[in-house]
């Protein structure tokens, strides 16, 4: 059972880490493209800024969904119960 819990902890760390890495890269690319487009057409900067913040909110939602799934696996791990059922029977 300790192996299942250990692998779950590793999976949770990878899930949160890769989610945060992906969101960080996405926000960096998004911010860079926003600055490029605002420099090319300054009159469109307010409209582009609104759209950029909407996309940033969606990117954050992806990271929070990953954290939610990771917390589920941490505190209500279905694999431990399945492991106990297999080994007991």
C-alpha distances in whole Angstrom, upper triangle without the diagonal:
4,5,5,6,9,10,11,13,14,15,17,19,20,21,23,24,26,27,29,30,31,33,35,36,37,39,41,42,43,45,47,48,49,51,53,54,55,57,58,59,59,61,58,55,55,54,52,50,49,48,46,44,43,41,40,39,37,35,34,33,31,29,28,27,24,24,23,21,19,19,18,15,14,15,15,12,12,10,7,10,10,7,8,11,11,9,12,15
4,5,5,6,9,10,10,12,14,15,17,18,20,21,22,24,26,27,28,30,32,33,34,36,37,39,40,42,43,45,46,48,49,51,52,53,55,57,58,58,60,56,54,54,53,50,49,48,47,44,43,42,40,39,38,36,34,33,32,30,28,27,26,24,22,23,21,18,18,18,15,13,15,15,13,14,12,9,12,13,11,11,15,15,13,15,18
4,5,5,6,8,10,11,12,14,15,16,18,20,21,22,24,26,27,28,30,31,33,34,36,37,39,40,42,43,45,46,48,49,50,52,54,55,56,57,58,55,53,53,52,49,48,47,45,43,42,41,39,37,37,35,33,32,31,29,27,27,26,23,22,22,20,17,18,18,14,14,16,16,13,14,11,10,13,13,10,12,15,14,13,16,19
4,5,5,6,9,10,10,12,14,15,16,18,20,21,22,24,25,26,28,30,31,32,34,36,37,38,40,42,43,44,46,48,49,50,52,54,54,55,56,53,51,50,49,47,46,45,43,41,40,39,37,35,34,33,31,30,28,26,24,24,23,20,20,20,17,15,16,15,11,11,13,13,10,10,7,7,10,10,8,10,13,13,12,15,17
4,6,5,6,9,10,10,12,14,15,16,18,20,21,22,24,26,27,28,30,31,33,34,36,37,39,40,42,43,45,46,48,49,51,52,53,53,55,52,49,49,48,46,44,43,42,40,38,37,35,34,33,31,29,28,27,25,23,22,21,19,18,18,15,13,13,13,10,9,11,11,8,11,9,7,11,12,10,12,15,15,15,17,20
4,5,5,6,9,10,11,12,14,16,16,18,20,21,22,24,26,27,28,30,32,33,35,36,37,39,41,42,43,45,46,48,49,51,52,52,54,51,48,48,48,45,43,43,41,39,38,37,35,33,33,31,29,28,27,25,23,23,22,19,18,19,17,14,15,15,12,10,13,14,12,14,12,11,15,15,13,15,18,18,17,20,23
4,5,5,6,9,10,11,12,14,15,16,18,20,21,22,24,25,27,28,30,31,33,34,36,37,39,40,42,43,44,46,48,49,50,51,52,49,47,47,46,43,42,41,40,37,36,36,33,32,31,30,27,26,26,23,21,22,20,17,17,18,15,13,14,14,11,11,14,15,11,13,10,11,15,14,13,15,18,17,17,20,22
4,5,5,6,9,10,10,12,14,15,16,18,20,21,22,24,26,27,28,30,31,32,34,36,37,38,40,42,43,44,46,48,49,49,50,47,45,45,44,41,40,39,37,35,34,33,31,29,28,27,25,24,23,20,19,19,17,14,14,14,12,9,11,11,7,7,10,11,8,10,8,9,13,13,12,15,17,17,18,20,22
4,5,5,6,9,10,11,12,14,15,17,18,20,21,22,24,26,27,28,30,31,33,35,36,37,39,41,42,43,45,47,48,48,49,46,44,43,43,40,38,38,37,34,33,32,30,28,28,26,24,23,22,20,18,18,17,14,13,14,12,9,10,12,8,7,11,12,10,13,12,12,16,17,16,18,20,21,21,23,26
4,5,5,6,9,10,10,12,14,15,16,18,20,21,22,24,26,27,28,30,31,33,34,36,37,39,40,42,43,45,46,46,48,45,43,43,42,39,38,38,36,33,32,32,30,28,27,26,23,22,22,20,17,18,18,14,14,16,14,10,13,14,11,10,14,16,13,16,14,15,18,18,17,20,22,22,22,25,27
4,5,5,6,9,10,10,12,14,15,16,18,20,21,22,24,25,27,28,30,31,33,34,36,37,38,40,42,43,44,45,46,43,41,41,40,37,36,35,33,31,30,30,27,26,25,24,21,20,20,17,15,16,15,11,12,13,11,8,11,12,9,10,13,14,12,14,12,14,17,17,17,19,22,21,22,25,27
4,5,5,6,8,10,11,12,14,15,17,18,20,21,22,24,26,27,28,30,32,33,34,36,37,38,40,42,43,43,44,41,39,39,38,35,34,33,32,29,28,27,25,23,23,21,19,18,17,15,13,13,13,9,9,10,8,5,8,9,7,7,11,12,11,14,13,14,17,18,18,20,23,23,24,26,28
4,5,5,6,8,10,11,12,14,15,16,18,20,21,22,24,25,27,28,30,31,33,35,36,37,39,41,42,42,43,40,38,38,37,35,33,33,31,29,28,28,25,23,23,22,19,18,18,16,13,14,14,11,10,13,11,8,10,13,11,10,14,16,14,17,16,18,21,21,21,23,26,26,26,29,31
4,6,5,6,8,10,10,12,14,15,16,18,20,21,22,24,25,27,28,30,31,33,34,36,37,39,40,40,42,39,37,37,36,33,32,32,30,27,27,27,24,22,22,21,18,17,18,15,12,14,14,10,11,14,12,9,13,14,12,13,16,18,16,18,17,19,22,22,22,25,27,26,27,30,32
4,6,6,6,9,10,11,12,14,16,16,18,20,21,22,24,26,27,28,30,32,33,34,36,38,38,39,40,37,35,35,34,31,30,29,28,25,24,24,21,20,19,18,15,15,14,11,9,11,10,7,8,10,9,7,10,12,10,11,15,16,15,17,16,18,21,21,22,24,26,26,27,30,31
4,6,5,6,9,10,11,12,14,15,16,18,20,21,22,24,26,27,28,30,31,32,34,36,37,37,38,35,33,33,32,29,28,28,26,24,22,22,20,18,17,17,14,12,13,11,8,9,10,6,6,9,9,7,10,12,12,12,15,17,16,19,19,20,23,24,24,26,28,29,30,32,34
4,5,5,6,9,10,10,12,14,15,16,18,20,21,23,24,26,27,29,30,31,33,35,36,36,38,35,32,33,32,29,28,28,26,24,23,23,20,18,19,18,15,14,15,13,10,12,13,9,10,13,13,11,13,16,15,15,18,20,19,22,21,23,26,26,26,29,31,31,32,34,36
4,5,5,6,8,10,10,12,14,15,16,18,20,21,22,24,26,27,28,30,32,33,34,35,36,33,31,32,31,28,27,27,25,22,22,22,19,17,18,17,13,13,14,11,9,12,13,9,11,14,13,12,15,17,16,17,20,21,20,22,22,24,27,27,27,30,31,31,32,35,37
4,5,5,6,9,10,11,12,14,15,16,18,20,21,22,24,26,27,28,30,32,32,33,34,31,29,29,28,25,24,24,22,19,19,19,16,14,14,13,10,10,11,8,6,9,9,6,8,11,11,11,14,15,15,16,19,20,20,22,22,24,27,27,27,30,32,32,33,36,37
4,5,5,6,9,10,10,12,14,15,16,18,20,21,22,24,26,26,28,30,31,31,33,30,27,27,27,24,22,23,21,18,18,18,16,13,14,13,10,9,11,9,6,9,11,9,9,13,14,12,15,17,17,18,20,22,22,24,25,26,29,29,30,32,34,35,36,38,40
4,5,5,6,9,10,11,12,14,15,17,18,20,21,23,24,26,27,29,30,30,32,30,27,28,27,24,23,24,22,19,19,19,16,14,16,15,11,12,14,12,9,13,14,12,13,16,16,15,18,20,20,20,23,25,24,26,26,28,31,31,31,34,36,36,37,40,41
4,5,5,6,9,10,11,12,14,15,16,18,20,21,22,24,26,27,28,29,31,28,25,26,25,22,21,22,20,17,17,17,14,12,14,13,9,10,12,9,9,12,13,11,13,16,16,16,19,21,20,21,24,26,25,27,27,29,31,31,32,35,36,36,38,40,42
4,5,5,6,8,10,10,12,14,15,16,18,20,21,22,24,26,26,27,28,25,23,23,22,19,18,19,17,14,14,14,11,9,11,10,6,7,10,8,7,10,12,11,12,15,16,16,18,20,21,22,24,26,25,27,28,30,32,33,33,36,38,38,39,42,43
4,5,5,6,9,10,11,12,14,15,17,18,20,21,23,24,26,26,28,25,22,23,23,20,18,19,18,14,14,16,13,10,13,13,9,10,13,11,10,13,15,14,15,18,19,18,20,23,23,24,26,28,28,30,30,32,35,35,36,38,40,40,42,44,46
4,6,5,6,9,10,11,12,14,16,17,18,20,21,23,24,25,27,24,22,23,23,19,18,20,18,15,15,17,13,12,14,14,10,12,15,13,12,16,17,16,17,20,21,20,23,25,25,26,29,30,30,32,32,34,37,36,37,40,41,41,43,45,47
4,5,5,6,9,10,11,12,14,15,16,18,20,21,22,23,25,22,20,21,20,16,16,17,14,11,13,13,10,9,12,11,8,10,13,11,11,15,16,15,17,20,20,21,23,25,25,26,29,30,30,32,32,34,37,37,37,40,42,42,43,46,47
4,5,5,6,8,10,10,12,14,15,16,18,20,21,21,23,20,17,18,18,14,13,14,13,9,10,12,9,7,10,11,8,9,12,12,12,15,17,16,18,20,22,22,24,26,27,27,30,31,31,33,34,36,38,39,39,42,44,44,45,48,49
4,5,5,6,9,10,11,12,14,15,17,19,20,20,23,20,18,19,19,16,14,17,15,12,13,15,12,10,14,14,11,13,16,15,15,18,20,19,20,23,24,24,26,29,29,30,32,34,34,36,36,38,41,41,41,44,46,46,47,50,51
4,6,5,6,9,10,11,12,14,15,17,18,19,21,19,17,19,18,14,14,16,14,11,13,15,12,11,15,14,12,14,17,16,16,20,21,20,22,25,26,26,28,30,31,31,34,35,35,37,37,39,42,42,42,45,47,47,48,51,52
4,5,5,6,9,10,11,12,14,15,16,17,19,16,14,15,15,11,11,13,10,7,10,11,8,8,12,12,10,13,15,15,16,19,20,20,22,24,25,26,28,30,31,32,34,35,35,37,38,40,42,42,43,46,47,47,49,52,53
4,6,5,6,9,10,10,12,14,15,15,17,15,12,14,14,11,10,12,11,8,10,12,11,9,13,14,12,14,17,17,17,20,22,22,23,26,27,28,29,32,33,33,35,37,37,39,40,42,44,44,45,48,49,50,51,54,55
4,5,5,6,9,10,11,12,14,15,18,16,13,16,16,12,12,15,14,11,13,16,14,13,17,17,15,17,20,20,20,23,25,25,26,29,30,30,32,34,35,36,38,40,40,41,42,44,46,46,47,50,51,52,53,56,57
4,5,5,6,8,10,11,12,13,16,13,12,14,14,10,11,14,12,10,13,15,12,13,16,17,15,18,21,20,21,24,25,25,27,30,31,31,33,35,36,37,39,40,40,42,42,45,47,47,48,51,52,52,54,56,57
4,5,5,6,8,10,10,11,13,10,8,11,11,7,7,11,10,7,10,13,11,12,15,16,15,17,20,20,21,23,25,26,27,29,31,31,33,35,36,37,39,41,41,43,43,46,48,48,49,52,53,53,55,57,59
4,6,5,6,9,10,10,13,11,9,12,13,10,9,13,13,10,13,16,15,14,18,19,18,20,23,23,23,26,28,28,29,32,33,34,36,38,39,39,42,43,43,45,46,48,50,51,51,54,56,56,57,60,61
4,6,5,6,9,10,13,12,10,14,14,11,12,15,15,13,16,18,17,17,20,21,20,22,25,25,26,28,30,30,32,34,35,36,38,40,41,41,44,45,45,47,47,50,52,52,53,56,57,57,59,61,62
4,5,5,6,8,10,8,8,11,11,8,10,13,12,11,15,16,15,16,20,20,20,22,25,25,26,28,30,31,32,34,36,36,38,40,41,42,44,45,46,47,48,50,52,52,53,56,57,58,59,62,63
4,5,5,5,8,7,5,9,10,8,9,12,12,11,14,16,16,17,20,21,21,23,25,26,27,29,31,32,33,35,37,37,39,41,42,43,45,46,47,48,49,52,54,54,55,58,59,59,61,63,64
4,6,6,9,10,8,12,13,11,12,16,16,15,17,20,19,20,23,24,24,26,28,29,29,32,34,34,35,38,39,40,41,44,45,45,47,49,49,51,52,54,56,56,57,60,61,62,63,66,67
4,6,9,9,9,13,14,12,14,17,17,16,19,21,20,21,24,25,25,27,30,30,31,33,35,36,37,39,41,41,43,45,46,47,49,50,51,52,53,55,57,57,58,61,62,62,64,67,68
4,6,6,7,11,11,10,12,15,15,15,18,20,20,21,24,25,25,27,29,30,31,33,35,36,37,39,41,42,43,45,47,47,49,51,51,52,53,56,58,58,59,62,63,63,65,67,68
4,5,5,8,10,10,11,14,15,15,17,19,20,20,23,25,25,27,29,30,31,33,35,36,37,39,41,41,43,45,46,47,49,50,51,53,54,56,58,58,59,62,63,64,65,68,69
4,6,7,9,10,11,13,14,15,17,19,20,21,23,25,26,27,29,31,32,34,35,37,38,40,41,43,44,46,47,48,50,51,52,53,55,57,59,59,60,63,64,65,67,69,70
4,6,6,6,9,10,11,12,14,16,17,18,20,22,22,24,26,27,29,30,32,34,35,36,38,39,41,42,44,45,47,48,48,50,51,54,55,55,57,60,60,61,63,65,66
4,6,5,6,9,10,10,12,14,15,16,18,20,20,22,24,26,27,28,30,31,33,34,36,37,38,40,42,43,44,46,46,48,49,52,53,54,55,58,59,59,61,63,64
4,5,5,6,9,10,11,13,14,15,17,19,20,21,23,25,26,27,29,31,32,33,35,36,37,39,41,42,43,44,45,47,49,51,52,53,55,57,58,59,61,63,64
4,5,5,6,9,10,11,13,14,16,17,19,20,22,23,25,26,28,30,31,32,34,35,37,38,40,41,42,43,44,46,47,50,51,51,53,55,56,57,59,61,62
4,5,5,6,9,10,11,12,14,15,16,18,20,21,23,24,26,27,29,30,32,33,35,36,38,39,41,42,42,44,45,48,49,49,51,53,54,55,57,59,60
4,5,5,6,9,10,10,12,14,15,16,18,20,21,22,24,26,27,28,30,32,33,35,36,37,39,40,41,42,44,46,48,48,50,52,53,54,56,58,59
4,5,5,6,9,10,11,13,14,15,17,19,20,21,23,25,26,27,29,31,32,33,35,36,37,38,39,41,43,45,46,47,49,51,52,53,55,56,58
4,5,5,6,9,10,11,12,14,15,17,19,20,21,23,25,26,28,29,30,32,34,35,36,37,38,39,41,43,45,45,47,49,50,51,53,55,56
4,5,5,6,9,10,10,12,14,15,17,18,20,22,23,24,26,27,29,30,32,33,35,36,36,38,39,42,43,44,45,48,49,49,51,53,54
4,5,5,6,9,10,10,12,14,15,16,18,20,21,22,24,26,27,28,30,31,33,34,35,36,38,40,42,42,44,46,47,48,50,52,53
4,5,5,6,9,10,11,13,15,15,17,19,20,21,23,25,26,27,29,30,32,32,33,35,36,39,40,40,42,45,45,46,48,50,51
4,5,5,6,9,10,11,13,14,15,17,19,20,21,23,25,26,28,29,30,31,32,33,35,37,39,39,40,43,44,44,47,48,49
4,5,5,6,9,10,11,12,14,16,17,18,20,21,23,24,26,27,29,30,31,32,34,36,38,38,39,42,43,44,46,48,49
4,5,5,6,9,10,10,12,14,15,16,18,20,21,22,25,25,27,28,29,30,32,34,36,36,38,40,41,42,44,46,47
4,5,5,6,9,10,11,13,14,15,17,19,20,21,23,24,26,26,27,28,30,32,34,34,36,38,39,40,42,44,45
4,5,5,7,9,10,11,13,15,16,17,19,20,22,23,25,26,26,28,29,31,33,33,35,37,38,39,41,43,44
4,5,5,6,9,10,11,12,14,15,16,18,20,21,22,24,24,26,28,30,32,32,34,36,37,38,40,42,43
4,5,5,6,9,10,10,12,14,15,16,18,20,21,22,23,24,26,28,29,30,32,34,35,36,38,40,41
4,5,5,6,9,10,11,12,14,16,17,18,20,21,21,23,24,26,28,28,30,32,33,34,36,38,39
4,5,5,6,9,10,11,12,14,16,16,18,20,20,22,23,25,27,28,29,31,33,33,35,37,38
4,5,5,6,9,10,10,12,14,15,16,17,19,21,22,24,26,27,28,30,31,33,34,36,37
4,5,5,6,9,10,11,13,14,15,16,17,18,20,22,23,24,26,28,29,30,32,34,35
4,5,5,6,9,10,11,12,14,15,15,17,18,20,22,23,24,26,27,28,30,32,33
4,5,5,6,9,10,10,12,14,14,17,18,20,22,23,24,26,27,28,30,32,33
4,5,5,6,9,10,11,11,13,15,17,18,20,21,23,24,26,27,29,30,32
4,5,5,6,9,10,10,10,12,14,16,17,18,20,22,23,24,26,27,29
4,5,5,6,9,10,10,12,13,15,17,18,19,21,23,24,25,27,29
4,5,5,6,8,9,12,14,15,16,18,19,21,22,24,25,26,29
4,5,6,5,7,9,11,12,14,15,17,18,20,21,23,24,26
4,6,6,5,7,8,10,12,13,14,16,18,19,20,22,24
4,6,6,10,10,11,13,15,15,17,19,20,21,22,25
4,6,9,11,11,12,15,16,16,18,20,21,22,24
4,6,9,9,9,12,14,14,16,18,19,20,22
4,5,6,7,9,10,12,13,15,16,18,19
4,6,5,6,9,10,11,13,15,16,17
4,5,5,6,9,10,10,12,14,15
4,5,5,6,9,10,11,12,14
4,5,5,6,9,10,10,12
4,5,5,6,9,10,11
4,5,5,6,8,10
4,5,5,6,8
4,6,5,6
4,6,5
4,6
4
